[in-house]
Amino acid sequence: AGLNFADALLVQGLYQERPAHPFVPGGELSGVVTEVGAGVRGLAVGDEVIAVAPGAFAEEVCCRAEQTIKLPRLPSGGGKRQLQAASASALEAAAGLPIAFGTAHLALTHRAQLRAGQTVLVLGAGGGVGQAAVQ
């Protein structure tokens, strides 16, 4: 699971949403699909995914297919064009992508309507969203 400023506010009861206690914090995650519901297309058991879903700090999380993004397989480096799963460290790092990068993307493209050739000053580039905006 990724850990964001919103998670810190949530567990202190200071976030705009206040779930009833007890609750499992966390809003974004990465992992391997272990089950797929009937009628789900585009996801299969064994797929590596990132997702935005409540309760991400749990050992297992059930979420809708629309909340997930399937991670691409990486080239294996062999002579044939075989693909390999992400390393454990890459899968862990991917857990921090959805909220920070999603927020930066929405802020720059939809809210600010930034276009090619324009310049933007990113203040607070030390945080997750700021780092994502710089990238």
trRosetta pair geometry for C-beta under 8 A, 3 or more apart (Angstrom, degrees):
i j d omega theta_ij theta_ji phi_ij phi_ji
1 26 4.2 -37 -166 -146 145 134
1 28 6.7 126 -160 82 67 53
1 29 4.8 -36 -100 -97 66 85
1 56 3.9 132 -123 133 115 104
1 57 4.9 -84 21 -82 167 54
1 95 5.6 -180 -154 -178 7 134
2 26 7.5 129 58 -152 53 87
2 27 7.6 -54 69 68 96 69
2 28 4.2 -9 35 80 118 110
2 29 7.0 -141 2 -76 77 35
2 56 7.2 -13 35 127 65 154
2 95 4.5 -179 -50 136 78 83
2 96 3.9 137 -119 -97 115 55
2 97 7.5 -151 -68 17 146 41
2 98 7.2 -166 11 39 147 87
2 99 6.4 -167 93 24 144 114
2 100 7.6 -133 177 -10 149 104
3 7 5.4 -101 -154 55 63 152
3 8 7.8 69 174 -45 94 86
3 26 7.6 -56 -91 -108 61 80
3 96 7.7 -33 31 -101 55 99
4 7 5.1 113 57 -2 66 98
4 8 7.6 -125 106 0 45 85
4 27 6.8 -47 29 45 126 115
4 28 7.3 70 -22 17 122 116
4 99 5.5 -60 -65 99 153 150
4 100 7.1 -170 -105 -57 114 88
4 128 6.4 -84 -118 35 86 154
5 8 5.6 -52 -157 33 41 113
5 9 6.5 37 148 -15 69 104
5 127 7.2 -9 -36 -154 127 130
5 128 7.9 -156 -12 24 94 114
6 9 5.6 -55 -149 40 36 111
6 10 6.1 44 151 -29 67 106
6 15 5.9 74 -166 -119 74 128
6 27 6.6 -12 94 8 126 146
6 99 7.6 -121 26 -175 131 150
7 10 5.4 -50 -145 31 31 118
7 11 6.6 23 161 -13 65 103
7 25 5.2 100 -154 167 94 122
7 26 6.3 28 -115 -86 128 39
7 27 6.6 -146 -72 2 94 98
8 11 6.5 -57 -149 37 27 102
8 12 6.6 16 154 -8 61 114
9 12 5.8 -71 -152 46 32 107
9 14 4.4 -98 -161 82 82 95
9 15 4.0 115 116 -67 105 82
10 13 7.8 39 177 -66 29 23
10 14 7.8 -89 -53 54 18 63
10 15 4.2 -6 -80 -4 61 145
10 17 7.2 -6 -115 77 99 87
10 18 8.0 176 -146 -108 66 48
10 19 7.5 26 -169 14 106 102
10 25 5.5 142 99 -127 129 109
11 25 5.4 -35 -65 -70 101 149
12 15 7.8 115 58 -20 79 79
13 18 6.0 41 -147 -129 71 112
15 18 6.7 160 71 -74 80 63
19 23 4.1 74 109 -80 132 164
19 54 7.7 132 -76 -163 148 136
20 23 6.7 126 76 -52 47 111
23 55 7.4 -114 178 -88 79 85
24 54 7.7 117 78 151 86 78
24 55 4.0 58 80 -137 116 80
24 56 7.8 179 131 37 104 33
24 57 5.4 -154 175 62 93 93
24 58 4.8 25 174 -55 162 96
25 55 7.7 104 70 -110 8 34
25 56 7.7 -44 124 49 50 78
25 57 5.4 34 74 1 68 134
26 29 6.7 54 159 -62 122 100
26 54 7.5 117 84 -168 65 38
26 55 6.2 3 65 148 99 13
26 56 3.0 -126 139 60 115 86
26 57 3.8 165 -25 -27 135 78
26 58 7.4 -147 50 -1 138 66
27 52 6.2 3 157 -159 82 76
27 53 7.2 171 -164 69 44 28
27 54 6.3 -13 -111 -99 67 49
27 56 5.8 -76 15 -3 9 128
27 99 6.2 70 100 -68 113 138
28 50 7.1 6 -178 180 95 96
28 51 7.0 177 -150 91 56 46
28 52 5.3 -26 -99 -105 80 64
28 53 7.6 111 -106 28 31 58
28 56 5.8 5 58 -89 20 168
28 95 6.3 135 122 176 89 66
28 96 7.1 102 102 -116 131 26
28 97 7.5 -158 167 61 139 51
28 98 4.4 -171 -137 55 126 115
28 99 4.8 -127 -38 -19 143 104
29 50 7.0 174 92 -154 44 57
29 51 5.5 -12 61 58 88 88
29 53 6.4 -45 20 46 114 100
29 56 4.0 -167 -50 -150 109 109
29 61 6.0 134 32 24 165 153
29 95 5.4 -24 -152 -137 34 98
30 48 7.2 17 179 179 97 89
30 49 6.8 -174 -148 96 60 45
30 50 4.7 -30 -95 -99 83 73
30 51 7.6 153 -92 14 36 70
30 71 7.4 42 -148 -45 111 136
30 91 5.2 -176 130 178 129 71
30 92 6.9 -166 62 -104 129 18
30 94 4.2 98 -94 91 153 100
30 95 4.0 -110 5 -71 98 71
30 97 7.8 65 -64 23 117 104
31 48 7.4 -156 112 -145 24 62
31 49 6.5 -18 64 60 62 81
31 51 7.8 -40 31 14 96 111
31 61 7.4 146 19 36 152 104
31 91 7.4 89 -94 174 25 117
32 46 6.4 -21 -173 -144 106 28
32 47 7.1 155 -154 79 60 37
32 48 5.6 -35 -97 -95 69 64
32 49 7.6 132 -111 18 22 79
32 91 7.8 -13 -49 -151 85 148
33 36 6.3 31 169 -63 128 93
33 43 5.7 165 -99 174 163 106
33 44 6.7 133 85 94 143 30
33 45 5.6 -133 110 -118 96 33
33 46 6.5 -32 64 32 90 26
33 47 4.6 23 13 53 125 87
33 48 7.8 -128 -4 -70 81 18
33 49 6.0 64 -48 -3 95 123
33 68 7.9 61 -80 -163 110 163
34 45 6.4 29 -159 -136 21 90
34 60 7.2 -56 33 -134 144 117
35 45 6.7 15 -90 -93 24 101
36 40 4.7 -131 179 66 98 137
36 43 5.5 174 -115 105 123 97
36 44 6.3 -55 -33 -123 153 31
36 45 6.1 -117 -11 -48 104 73
36 65 7.9 52 -147 -85 90 111
37 40 5.0 100 63 -28 75 117
37 65 7.6 -119 41 -39 107 107
40 43 5.5 -44 149 53 120 104
40 65 4.8 164 -141 -65 106 141
41 65 7.7 90 49 172 50 163
42 65 6.9 112 67 -178 104 127
42 70 6.9 -135 157 -23 91 136
43 47 5.4 -124 -153 41 70 155
43 49 7.1 5 -127 -69 117 140
43 65 5.6 -152 5 -130 136 104
43 68 6.5 52 -90 89 142 143
43 70 6.4 -164 -99 -74 78 113
44 47 5.3 111 57 -30 64 110
47 70 5.3 -53 179 -130 127 104
47 71 7.8 151 170 37 79 74
48 70 7.3 96 76 -162 53 63
48 71 4.4 -46 104 46 99 121
48 85 6.1 125 -30 -153 134 95
48 86 5.7 -167 134 22 171 110
48 91 5.9 -101 -155 -112 128 111
48 94 7.8 78 156 64 111 163
49 68 4.5 -6 -178 -168 140 114
49 69 6.3 146 -159 71 81 41
49 70 5.5 -48 -98 -101 86 45
49 71 6.2 -162 -97 -10 25 86
50 68 7.1 151 79 -153 39 64
50 69 5.2 -12 59 57 88 97
50 71 6.4 89 -16 -61 87 100
50 94 5.1 -126 -73 152 117 103
50 95 6.7 -176 -126 -103 96 35
50 97 5.6 -35 -147 61 166 114
50 98 5.3 179 147 -48 118 107
51 56 7.8 -179 86 -106 92 109
51 61 7.3 -172 81 103 137 134
51 63 5.2 136 170 74 147 159
51 67 4.9 55 -162 128 100 92
51 68 4.3 -33 -90 -97 103 70
51 69 7.2 177 -80 15 52 66
51 98 7.0 -33 116 -54 11 160
52 67 5.5 -124 63 -166 68 92
52 98 4.8 -159 -62 147 93 146
52 99 6.6 122 -110 -66 109 81
52 102 7.4 -19 -62 -4 139 165
53 56 6.0 126 76 -73 78 88
53 61 5.3 128 102 162 137 132
53 63 3.7 -86 -100 -91 145 137
53 67 5.2 85 -69 149 94 148
55 58 4.9 8 160 -11 96 121
55 61 5.7 160 98 -118 96 101
56 61 5.9 -6 -112 -76 47 155
56 95 7.8 140 171 -164 131 109
58 61 5.5 131 64 -71 111 79
63 67 4.4 -89 161 70 121 139
63 68 6.4 133 97 -49 119 97
64 67 4.9 99 63 -4 79 102
64 68 7.8 -158 97 -6 49 89
65 68 5.9 -67 -158 34 40 110
69 98 7.3 165 15 -95 124 105
71 86 6.1 -37 132 -21 144 135
71 91 7.6 -147 19 -111 171 76
71 94 6.1 -18 -95 -146 138 162
73 83 3.5 63 128 164 130 126
73 84 6.5 148 -176 59 95 25
73 85 6.7 -54 -128 -88 86 37
73 86 7.9 -135 -129 -39 43 71
74 83 6.6 137 66 -159 30 77
74 84 5.6 -39 70 65 85 81
74 85 7.7 14 26 125 93 10
74 86 6.2 101 -12 -88 119 62
74 90 7.9 12 -34 120 144 171
75 81 7.1 -62 -131 -151 97 66
75 82 7.7 101 -159 78 56 50
75 83 6.4 -58 -99 -107 34 63
75 84 7.6 16 126 18 16 89
76 82 4.3 -14 15 89 137 96
76 83 6.3 -168 -32 -123 92 10
76 84 4.3 106 -93 -27 87 111
78 82 5.3 14 47 33 126 115
86 90 4.0 -121 180 92 109 123
86 91 4.9 140 98 -57 120 82
86 94 7.1 38 137 -24 169 137
87 90 4.6 94 53 7 79 103
87 91 7.0 -144 93 -5 41 87
88 91 5.7 -56 -149 38 32 112
88 92 6.3 33 152 -20 65 105
89 92 5.6 -51 -146 36 34 113
89 93 6.3 35 153 -19 65 105
90 93 5.6 -51 -145 37 33 112
90 94 6.4 41 152 -28 63 103
91 94 5.6 -48 -150 27 32 118
91 95 7.6 50 148 -34 57 89
92 95 6.0 -37 -169 4 39 116
93 96 6.5 -59 -175 30 47 106
93 97 7.8 61 136 -40 67 98
94 97 5.4 -34 -164 -2 53 124
96 99 7.8 -71 -168 43 49 91
96 100 6.3 9 162 12 81 128
96 128 6.7 -126 178 -134 109 128
97 100 6.9 -94 -150 52 24 94
97 101 5.0 -15 -172 12 71 130
97 102 8.0 91 143 -23 65 85
98 101 6.8 -70 -128 50 9 94
98 102 5.3 8 173 -19 56 125
99 102 5.8 -54 -128 42 19 111
99 103 6.0 20 165 -20 59 110
99 128 7.5 35 95 125 93 141
100 103 6.0 -58 -147 36 22 109
100 104 6.4 19 156 -15 61 109
100 127 8.0 -160 -129 138 115 80
100 128 3.6 -100 -106 150 136 107
100 129 5.0 -140 -148 -75 74 53
100 131 7.1 1 170 63 136 94
100 132 4.5 161 142 -30 93 139
101 104 5.6 -52 -142 39 33 111
101 105 6.1 37 156 -22 66 107
101 132 4.4 -155 -92 -147 57 135
101 135 8.0 -48 -111 71 99 125
102 105 5.8 -54 -145 36 28 112
102 106 6.3 23 158 -14 64 108
103 106 6.0 -58 -146 40 28 107
103 107 6.1 28 157 -20 65 111
103 129 4.9 -54 94 -117 126 116
103 132 7.3 99 65 71 83 147
104 107 5.8 -57 -144 38 28 112
104 108 6.1 13 164 -8 65 113
104 129 5.2 170 -62 -163 90 70
104 130 7.9 176 -96 -71 117 12
104 132 3.7 -165 -6 107 153 110
104 133 4.2 -149 -145 -67 116 70
105 108 6.3 -67 -144 43 23 100
105 109 5.8 -11 174 10 65 119
105 132 7.7 -69 -31 149 73 120
106 109 6.7 -67 -124 51 20 89
106 110 5.0 -29 -162 32 63 122
106 111 6.4 60 142 -14 71 101
107 110 7.5 -14 -57 53 8 81
107 111 4.9 -34 -144 39 43 130
107 112 6.2 37 153 -8 63 105
107 129 7.5 68 3 -179 148 118
107 133 7.0 -44 77 -95 126 118
108 111 7.4 22 -18 51 13 87
108 112 5.4 -33 -138 46 35 122
108 114 4.7 -38 179 20 81 133
108 120 6.8 -62 -127 -60 103 173
108 133 6.2 151 -52 -133 126 92
109 112 7.5 31 -11 57 11 81
109 113 7.1 34 177 -111 33 33
109 114 6.3 -71 -86 45 41 86
110 113 7.1 -3 -173 -71 14 64
112 120 7.0 57 152 -110 160 130
114 118 5.4 -146 -157 76 76 133
114 120 5.9 -31 -113 -53 138 131
115 118 5.3 88 59 -8 67 120
120 133 7.5 -102 114 170 135 113
122 125 4.8 79 118 -75 113 103
122 130 5.5 134 165 -154 112 82
122 133 4.8 162 -117 105 133 125
122 134 5.4 -132 55 -68 163 81
123 130 7.3 -89 99 -119 32 125
124 127 5.4 -10 161 15 97 112
124 129 7.7 14 115 76 114 94
124 130 4.4 -150 111 -70 72 142
125 130 3.9 -155 -113 155 32 115
125 131 6.1 103 -179 -72 70 50
125 133 7.1 -113 -111 65 83 103
125 134 5.1 61 -144 -44 121 131
126 130 6.2 17 32 77 34 142
126 131 7.3 15 -165 -52 11 95
127 130 4.7 88 54 16 78 108
127 131 6.8 -144 92 -7 36 89
128 131 5.9 -57 -146 36 26 109
128 132 6.3 24 156 -17 63 108
129 132 5.6 -54 -147 37 32 113
129 133 6.3 36 152 -23 65 104
130 133 5.6 -51 -146 33 32 112
130 134 6.6 32 155 -19 64 102
131 134 5.8 -53 -150 34 33 111
131 135 6.5 29 153 -15 65 106
132 135 5.8 -57 -149 39 33 109
